[in-house]
Amino acid sequence: MKIVLILLLSLPAWVSADVYQWRDANGKAHFSDHTIEPDAKKVAIKTTQGVYRIKTIYDGDTVVLEDGQKIRLLGINTPEIAHRGNEADAGGNEAKSWLIAKLKDGKVRLETDVEKTDSYDRTLGHLFTENNEHINVLLVAAGLAQANIWPPNLKYANELVTAQQHAEQAKLGLWQRPEYAAIPVEQLTEEGHQGWTRIVGKIKKINPAKKFVYLEFSDRFNARIEKDSLSLFPDLNSYQGKTIEVRGWLNKRGDKFSMLIRHPSAIK
């Protein structure tokens, strides 16, 4: 716990990131954490939703409040615990145990972002203790969770990414586990890799298509970025010929794997 506090004290005093919205020529809405369009407008977000006691802790990133709301912690992902006959992922039980110990006796303040719920009808949010400790950031700073930024929910993205950089450099938690070591693209097997995965390799080709831009690592693996999200990223041509690491979940179609990249923090 002392290591976590030291790391947090060393973080810059970021102000919560603003979120901007604009519409393209077809009327489709786009979001970013910085204004690059002259017509972009700051999104007014009602954040604080109340103070609650915790009723149930499902795992490291999902809890139920006393009023029955099921909360999925925004901006992070913790390894899975044992469920539906599947064994726990490495580090899953540790993240849950940490969260239980941290929240067992106190109350939490809930903050939401642009999207209030997910497809499972869970409330998406950030939790803060009565001492104003940011639970989402603490989990990442301890190496118990990965930063998983999901636009347009960009609030606290800077804090989460910075906390992950410190945890990775210090090799805390999952960053020292062999189960989460980066896999060279040449060693990606036909079975792929279950759960959150790191793939490293050289970009052979950048292939724009109708909905996505594909970063082609090999004939068997690519990373895809939605064109609607390109404003968040640097010029993708800057990746051409470079060795990079991408982080996320593998999808398989036929004999080829792909990984959806939603935010530049998933590229290293």
N, C-alpha and C positions, 0 to 999 in steps of 0.2 A: 504494500500500500504506500510506503514512503517513496518508492520509485515512481509510482504514478503521480503523487503530489508534486514531486520535483519536476517531472516532465511537464505537468500542467502549469507550474509556475514559470517555466521557461517558454511557454507559448506566447506569441505576440498577442497584444490586447486587441484582437479583431473586433470590429463592429459587425453585427449581423449583416450578411450580404443582402443588398437590395435585389429585388426581382423585377425585371422589366418585361413588358409584353408589347408585341406589335403584330400587325396582320399583313400578309403578303398580297399580291395582286389578285389572288383568288379568294381572299377573305379568310385564309387559314391563320389561326393564332400561333405565334412563336414566342418562346420564353428564353431569357438569358439572364446571367448575373451581372452583365454590364451592357450599357447602351451603345449599340453600334448603328442603329437606325434612327434617322431624324424624327420619325413619328413614334418612337418607342415611349411608353408611359410606365411609370412605376406602378406595380400592383399593390393595392391596399390590402394588407392581410391582417385579419383579426387573429391574433396569436394565442394569448392566454385563454384557456378554456375552463380553468378552475383548479382547485386543490383537492386532492383525493387521497384516501388510503388504498393500499394494494390489497386486492382480494386473493388473486392467484398469480403465480409466476409459472408460465408454461415452459419457457426456455430462456436463453440469454437475450433475446430481442422481442419477446412477446409476453405481455402481462394483461391481467384483467383488473379493472378498477372496482371500487366498492359499489359503483352504480351500474356495473355490468358491462361497461365499455371494454372491448378487447382492443388493446393498443399494440400496434406494430411500430417499434422504434425506427424512426426515420434516419436515413443516411448511413445505416450500418447493416452488417450481417454477421451473425454468430454461427458457428458450426451447429449442425443438427444434433439433438439428443435422440436417444433410442425411441422409435415410434413405428407403428404399423409393421412390426416384425423386422425393421431395419436396425442395425446396431448404431450406436452413437458415433458421430464423426469425431475425430481427434479434437479435443478442446471444447466440445459441446457441453459436457457436464461441468467443466470448470467455469464456463461463462454463466451457466444457470446458478451454480452455487455462489458465485460472486454476487450476482444480482439479488439472490435471496438474502444473503448476509447484509447487503447494502440497504435494502428496502424493507426489511421485515418489521421494523417498529415505527417508522416515520410516515410522513405524508409526502406526496409529490405534487408538483405543479406541472400541468400539461400545456404544451404549446403545439400548435399545428402549423401547417404551411399552406401552399397553394392548393394542393389536393388534400381533402379532409379524410377520405377513405380509400381503400384499395378494392380490388375485385372480389376479395373475400369478406367485404363489409367490415374490415377492421379499421379503427381510427389510426391514422398515421400521425405520429407525433414525437416530440422531444420531451423528456422528463427531467425535472430539476428537483433536487432535494430541498428541504427547508433551509439548508445552508447554501442554497443556490449552486450546488454542484450539478454539472450537466452530465447526466447518466450516459447518454449516447457517446459523448466525447471521452468520458472516463473508461468505458469499455474498450474503445479503440486505443486509448493511450496505454492501457495495460496489456495490449496485444491479445485481448480476448475476443475482439471483433475486427472485421475489415471495414474500412470505409466503403460505402456502396451508395454513391450519389445518384439520385434518380430524378432528373429534371421533369417538371419545372420546380421541384422542391429543392431549392438551392440555399435556403436559410441554413446558416452554420456550416456550409460546405467548407469554407476556409479552415475553420477550427478542426473539423473532422480530418481533413487531408493533412494538416500540420501534425495533429496527434498521431496519425498513422506513420508519417515520416519519422517521427521520433521513436515510435515503438519498433519500426523496422530496423532503424539504425542501431538500436540497443538490443535487437534480437530478443524481444520480449514475447512471451506466449506463443502464438501460432507461428511467429516469424523464426522460431528456432526449431519448429517441428518438421521432420523430413516429409511428412504427409503433404505439406504445403510448399515444398521446394519447387522452384520454377522448372518446368519440363521443356527441354529442347524440342522444337517442333519435329525434328527428325526421329525423336523417340516416342512420339504419340502413337499408341497402339490402336488396333481396330476396336478395342473395348473403350478407348477414350479414358476419361477420368471423371469419377463421380464427385459431385459437389463443386464448391468454389475452386477454381483452378488458375494456375499461372503458366502461361505458354510464352517461350522466348524463341525468337528467330529473326532472320533477315527478311525485310519486305522486298519481294521480288517484283510486285506489280501493284499499281493502284487502279482499281477497276470501278468507275462510276456506272451505276445502273439507275433504274427508274426511281426506286425508293431509297436505296442504300448506296454508300460508297464502300467498296470492299478492299481491305488491305490483304493482299494475297501473300501468305507466307510460303505456301507450297501447293502442290496439286491436291492436297488432302486437308488443308486448313486455311481459313481466312477469318479475319475480324471484320465485322460490318458495323457501320455507323449510319444512322438514319440521316438523310439529307436535311430533315427538319431540325436536326441538332447541330449542324455544322458550325453555326455561329459561336458555339461554345469552344470549338477546337482551333488550334493553329492551322495554318495551311497544310492540308494532308500531304501535299507533294513533298513536304519537308521530311516525311518518313521514308521516302523512296530510297531503297538501297541501304537503309540503316537497320541495325539490330535493335529490336525493341522487345519489351515484355508487355503482354496484355493480360488482364485479370478479369475473371467472370465465370460464366457457366457455359459448358460446351453443349451445342445442339448438333445432332447428327442427321444428315439427309443422305441416304444411300451410303456411300463409302467415304463421304466427306464431312468434316466437322467445321462448325462456324461458332463464333462468339460475338454476341451483341455488346457493343461498347456504347454506353449512354453518356459518359462524362470523361473529359481528358485525364482525370485522376486515375482511370483504369488503364492508362498507358504509361509505361516507364521506359 
